[in-house]
Every structure is written in C-alpha cells, then in structure tokens.
C-alpha cells in the first residue's frame, strides 16, 4: 500500500515562513490534500488538490507538489497557526492514506 | 452551515460491539461520499472506511476489515459504523467526514465521538 511520510515537527519564528514536507513515491502524480488540527478541535481542510485553498483559509497557506514531495507552506506564521498538519492522498485500492502528521511550533 | 454530528461512542469491553452514528444537516447529504476517520491518543489521523452516495462501500483500513461495517441511510441523513470484536487498539476519537467523491478532500468534519475499549 502507498505510504506518505512527514517530519514529526517543524519550528518557525513568528512572522517567518514554515514549510512542511510530505514525501511519497511519485507523489507528484497524485492529488494531495492538507488538514490542520488544533488540540480539542476537528481537522480543518486548508489545501485541496495540491494548491487550492477552501473559502475562509488565509492566503498565507499555500501548497505545491512535484516529484516525490508535496509541501505545505505557511507564510508570515502566526501563533494561531500552531497545530498538527496532515497530508492526505488516495491510493489505487481505493483507500485513503494520511501522513503521520507534523506538529508546527511558532517560536 | 453544513454540519456533521457524531454519537454512540463510549467505554466498551474488548470483544464487544458498538454502533456509531453521524447525523448531517444543511447539505444535500445524499449526493456525497462519507467517511469515518479516527485519531488514537498520541497518534495521527487514520482513515477507517468510506461509502459512496449510493451505498457503495469504498473500502476499509486493513486493521478493521471483517469487524467493522459502514452504512448510510439517505432518508435519515445518517451515516453509521457498526464495530464488532472491538480491540484496545480501536480506542480513538472517531470523526465522520464528507467528501464529494472518491479522490476528493474531506471538506466537512464532525467534532468526533470517543470510543474507549478497555476491561
């Protein structure tokens, strides 16, 4: 089955840019979705189909996907962006695969 | 605003059964695929199962195959997860989530219902 990998944690200084990678074999050929989950809250979709933002998600959130890595970019990071971030793809079974999640810390 | 509300969680002994429900409001429930996703304590998100708008089962994660059954009742705007032969490793917060179709992102999530499997 398909696997995607994420770093356990990423740190970013307040106001700087955070990049969260999601690795998988030829992931650039798949659509990647990204979710933000804060403690005690349900996940929220922040990027769909690699680089599309749902209504209400700030422009500071963007995505890219090429080769073996998809990336979620959080520009001008704020304290409120601290959360767990998960990438997600569909594999061919079909079934859904989530990355292990990355904890974003804003310093 | 579209909403999903889960119910049916609780404390259950290993080997017993539990049925989760998810009620939807303010969207055309019967036109969308729905999924169950769980998050165990200290772990990440794990897709459990999904079902198409017309009751076609998309699939199950390997660890629940043969034990869990997903179903829906479009007339009642409800999604269900029948969980049998529960194990300690099934302990998690279970979310229902809406996706447009196979391949789509999950754009609406419920707040979750907690399932604890323990003797």
Interface residues (C-beta under 8 A of the other chain):
Chain A: X1 X31 X33 X35 X37 X41 X42 X43 X44 X45 X48 X49 X54 X84 X86 X88 X90 X93 X94 X95 X96 X97 X98 X99 X100 X101
Chain B: X35 X37 X39 X44 X45 X46 X47 X50 X58 X59 X60 X61 X62 X95 X97 X102 X103 X104 X105 X106 X107 X109 X110 X111 X112
